[in-house]
Amino acid sequence: MCYQFNEAPRVLSSSKQAIKLKKLKIAGTCGVLTPIIVLTLISLAIHYSPWFSWTENALSDLGVQGTAAILFNSSLVIGGVLTIIFAIGLREILLNKTLGRIGTLIFILDGAMLCAIGIFPETAGDIHFYVSVAFFVLLPVSMVLNGVAMMESSERKTGSFTITAGIVAATVWIFQWSAVAIPEIIAALAAFVWSIVLGIKLSKQASHSQLQSKKRNRTHTKVS
């Protein structure tokens, strides 16, 4: 089979589409892996910290010294990098919406803040407090904006779910808790559930689109 000149745009478009679908699949995988890796490493950090109490400590207390600190801080850096990749993939499907562009940019910044919490633990001083607050503020803001953008794109169920998760991640801080570890983990779990659900959805959509693209290419090849 040889392409004619008038087929060049079709070939170029197909190539760009293939790259986009690959990005979405990688992003979806990162969305699923992030909660698994982060929760596993944090659980191990807690295991190595018999002194840790959900009613007396902050999760960041795990990142101060010893094996627990290595596990905890590593979980945040790895989780932050994976979150950024996930956010970049999410941006691919929301670029045509202003709120989507803003929301995904904030989500990328939020991933950077998660990395920063691990890079600057409590022993680093005030900067740890600032990046921690920034992370928990930017997280629900990005989710709500992305959720609204999804609803505008006819993804009403996914959008509603995203907004709900964002609201949970925000409102949990309204209540009084004996220690910040509790609202931290609740906000994180809301984001993690959303990340897994949306990650699976992105991966499935990318795989389905790739399959359809291959079928169209085979049909076009036969016709040519």
HELIX and SHEET records of a PDB file:
HELIX    1   1 PHE A    5  GLU A    7  5                                   3    
HELIX    2   2 ALA A    8  HIS A   47  1                                  40    
HELIX    3   3 LEU A   59  GLY A   63  5                                   5    
HELIX    4   4 GLY A   66  LEU A   94  1                                  29    
HELIX    5   5 THR A   98  ILE A  119  1                                  22    
HELIX    6   6 GLU A  122  ALA A  124  5                                   3    
HELIX    7   7 ASP A  126  GLU A  152  1                                  27    
HELIX    8   8 ARG A  156  THR A  171  1                                  16    
HELIX    9   9 ALA A  181  VAL A  223  1                                  43    
END                                                                             
